[in-house]
Amino acid sequence: MLEINQVIVLENKEEYLILDKVNYENTDYYYIAKMNEMETDIENNYKLVIICEKDGNRVIEEVTGEAKLRAILPLFDKKKIN
């Protein structure tokens, strides 16, 4: 599985750094940030994604929808407090 501080490459060849991970309702959610072209820092471009299986391949899907984001994003803050 994916780990914090690991760099992943999306289908469009963009590289993202995994900043954090939480589990909600038996699904791992990853908070990722786009790496700059020099791969030395992150840009101000963040996504919340899940990893799922499709046709035998692992696929990264962005989490969208206001209700879903409102339920999951606060879990990342709570994790840091605990």
N, C-alpha and C positions, 0 to 999 in steps of 0.2 A: 504494500500500500504506500501511499504518498506520505511524506513526512515534512514537518516544518523546516524551513530553510532550503528545501529542495527546489530546483528550477525545473519547470515543466515547459514544453513547447507545444503550442496549439497548432491546429491544422494550417492556420494562416502564417505559420513560422514565427509568430510573436512568442517571446519568452516571458514567463511570469514566475515570480518567487512566491512560494507558499509562506504566508505570514503566520497563519494560525489555523487550527482545526477544531471543530466541535462535533459531537454526535447528538443528533436530535431525531427521535422516533426511529432509531436503528439505521440512520443514514449519516454518513460522514459529510460534513460541509467544510469547504476550504475557503479561506479568505486569501486572495492572491493579489499581487501588485505587478504591473508590467515593468520589466527591466528596460533601462535605457539602451541605446544602440551600442554603447561602449561596454555594456554589461557590468558597470561599476556601481550603479545606483538604481533606485526605482523611480518611476514616473508617478505623476498624480493620476493614475488610472487603476482603479481597484475593481475586483469582481468577486462575487460569491458563487462558487461552483460546487457541483457534485461529480463523482465519477460513477458511471453506470456501464453495464455490459450491453452491447448491441452487436448482434451477429458475431459473437465470439471475440469482440474487440472491446477494450476499455475506451470509453468516450467521455470527454469532459463536457458537461452541460452547465451553462450559466443559469443561476437561479434568478427568476424574474417574478414579478407580481408583488404588489404592495403588501398584501396580507402575509405572504410567505416571508418576505424580507423583514417585516415587522416582528414576526415570530422568531426568526433565527438570529438576526444581527445582534439583539441584546444579549444573546447567550455568550458571545465573544467577550463582552464587557464583564459579565458575571464571572466568567472563567478567570479573568485576571484578578478579580477581587478575592476569590476563594483561595 
